[in-house]
Amino acid sequence: MSTKTRNLPQVRSDLVIRMTGDNEYVVKCPSEGTFFKFGAEEHFLLTSLDGQRAASEICEAYQQRFHDPLSEADLRDFVKVVRTQRLVKRKRSESTPSSTTDSSSDSTDETAKKWQFPGKGSLLFYRLPLCRPDRFFSWLEPKIRWVWSAGFLVTTLSLIIAAIVVLIDQRQVMVSSVPAAVGWNTLFVVWGMICLATCIHECGHGLTCKHFGGEVPDAGLLLMFFMPCFYCNVSDAWLIREKSRRLWITLAGAYADLCVWAFAVFVWRVTVPETLVHHVAFVLFSVCGTRSLLNLNPFLKLDGYYLLSDFLEIPNLRASANTYWMAHVRWLLWGAERPQPEPRGRILIIYGIFVWVTAIVFLDFLLFGMLDLFDGKSLWLGWLMVLLLMSYGTKRVFKGFFASEFAMMIRSRYRRTFIWCGLVLTIPMLLIFVPWNRTAKGQFVVRPATRVEVHSEVEGFLYKIHVEEGDVIVSGDVIAELKSPALESQIIRKKAEIQEVTATLARLRVGPRPQLVAEQREKARRAEVWLQHANDELARAKITLEQELLRLNLEIEQQKHEQSFVQASLVRSQKLYEQGAMAGEQYRAERMKAMVVDAKLQQAQSRYDSRKMQGVRAAEAELTRRQHELAAAKAEQALLEAGTRTEDIQAELAKLTRLEAELEFLKAEQTKLKIASPVSGVVATQHMQEKYGQLVLKGGLVCIVENIENARIEITVPEEDVAGLEVGQHVQMKARSLPFELVEARVEKIAPTIAAPEVIGQQPTPTTNTFTVYCGVDNPDGELKTGMTGFARISRDETALGSLLINKVLKYVRTEFWW
């Protein structure tokens, strides 16, 4: 055999090849789970690779079949492609060491597969197989074959249309039910309904594929855009020749969702509101309706996309449209070569534009949603996630946007490069060099720099108050004193408990008394004597039993003899009676005598059996009881002789330590009855002396101490003016009570959340959301009082007009539209 012949591989024997159209073939590789669409020429070349024919023979057969020459170089290129696609058997040199004995193995590298993670896909679209449902579907499909009948289709379509009519008629009720259905208590119900609807959806795909002759190799978990879903692999639909059947396989899942949706709508409509069935039906038809809208969206890679792809008969519609659309983008923007017209080029361009815009909008939703999710809690983690998603999502969305054409335009297309440079530089320069001074205005209120609420650390009654409103105090001054009878009672009780535990501990260390040990020994000796008496009693009971059984046995023998005599007498009497020699009354007396004798015999036998069964149980029970008493007495004697356990002493020591710690804690709590000021300042609580005798709970407010030497200004800025505010910016303020004095300060802090609307002075409550900006002002003379209000102006840095316009546009668009 020539070298060329040996270099040509052999096609794998496990491939499934089906003709799906005129000169169109689909090749399935079962071990890889991949599908390829070949034309007549590629199909001929693939099936010609039998491992025996030389390249020249295949080229000659190709020319005879298609009347078109084929070079050996082109054949080698084709072989290289199918080898890459793993459609031919591997060479011996490519096999693993364990497979060198079989050079014609069709399987892939099992060693490599052993360490491969059991899933496949990208970060945003990941599949994890969990089961092989083909056998189950093969069993179930014949039993429900009526589902694919015309009658079932007409019936379900009628129900779906009727459900739509019902839902339109009850739209107000449905909308009003949404707030009650959304909550934490419905979370598990929603997830359960999602899982149930998804299982029915995927079973619809799998069973329809099985009905039309396909296989369902696997099903499992699908992670799509980080959302858990299920999937059912119905790729065998590519092997089905009829286009309508392929469309039905794709549509089966969504149609199953619509059937479940219609059923849930009717159940929701006929059941009583606020019942469990009504609530579950509402959640179910909401889940199925939402799923159907998403599933039939042709711009997501779900059932709607595959339906459109099969209907248009454009395989890999998304990839083809993206490639064709990006080629036109490069032609329009960078001056690349104009793409060659495609048979359905307009459809590809339109679909590519919509998919591209949808991907950008969805990526924007995802990114801003991630920022909102982590805002204020773990902002750095949110930015990290955003950067990762940006790097991954932008790469996929803008794949093919530049290619090498942008660099080619810079190197060779100077006119277009000059135009782009002019556009890129001129417009930003105009926007950059037009300055604009921005200010943020708002109302302010004066707060103390330090405001401390003094709380009681213990519970008690106020019986001494040392300060009044307006008194100046320093840190550590006593404000008030409490009295707590409950605390004093607890201290006395803990001391008594410590004395009790100390006495118990002393008793345990001394151990049991000698008299108690001697008494226990005597008790054990008496138990032994009583046990011996019980043994003697048992022996006498056995003798008595033998004598009683002997007496009863003799009584039985006596009754038997009497019975024999009476029976013989009865026989003679019967003969005499029959001969008329005996009166009837006398004969009946003889019969009665015989019956009495029989009854006495039975009674004697019963007494014998009863006494034998009774035996000496009472004596044996008494013996057992005395044995237990002896064992218990000896065990207790052993415990007393062993003395006190070390563990008991340790337990009492631990209890003593705990009680002493509790006592120390109570004493420490007693020292907290004197309430001292933690800071220096002025008492700001009114009518302090009127609190005398009041009960103050633990954590209750006693008074408020404020430091007004350093005032703190809180400025409420409207939400639309917050952008651009930074710490350190200059602030000018005028208080209403001091109209001729200008107070200047610097921004120290900006609140991260929206301030609650409130009335400031005599001004009306603001109708827009506001943020709070904080400033610090020295107030040694005390002119600024707590609660003063006024007007403040924050001077922000000058910014370019372009930046200002962009911020305003973005602010408006994000507020009024999608973002």
CORZI-V700453 format. One line per field, one symbol per residue. burial: 1 if it has 24 or more other ideal C-beta (glycine too) atoms within 12 Angstrom, else 0. A space follows every 10 residues. Layout:
BEGIN
burial: ???
END
This chain:
BEGIN
burial: 0000000111 1100111101 0001111111 0101111100 1111111110 0010100110 0100000001 0000100110 0110111111 0000000000 0000111100 0000000000 0001001010 0011001000 1000001100 0000010011 0010011000 0001001000 1000010011 0011011111 1111111111 1101111111 1101100011 1111111111 0000111111 1111111111 1111111110 0000000111 1111111110 1101110111 1111111111 0101001101 1111111111 0001110000 0000001110 1101110110 0111011001 1000000000 0000110010 0010011001 1000100010 0000010000 0000000000 0000000101 1111111111 1111111111 1100111000 0010001011 1111001000 1001000100 1000100100 0000000001 0001001000 1001000100 1000100010 0100010010 0010010001 0010000000 0000001001 0001001000 1001000100 1000010010 0010010001 0010001001 0000000000 0100010010 0010010011 0111111110 1111100100 1000010000 0111111101 1111111110 1101100010 1111110000 0010101101 0000100001 0000000001 1111111010 0001010111 1111110010 0011001000 000000000
END
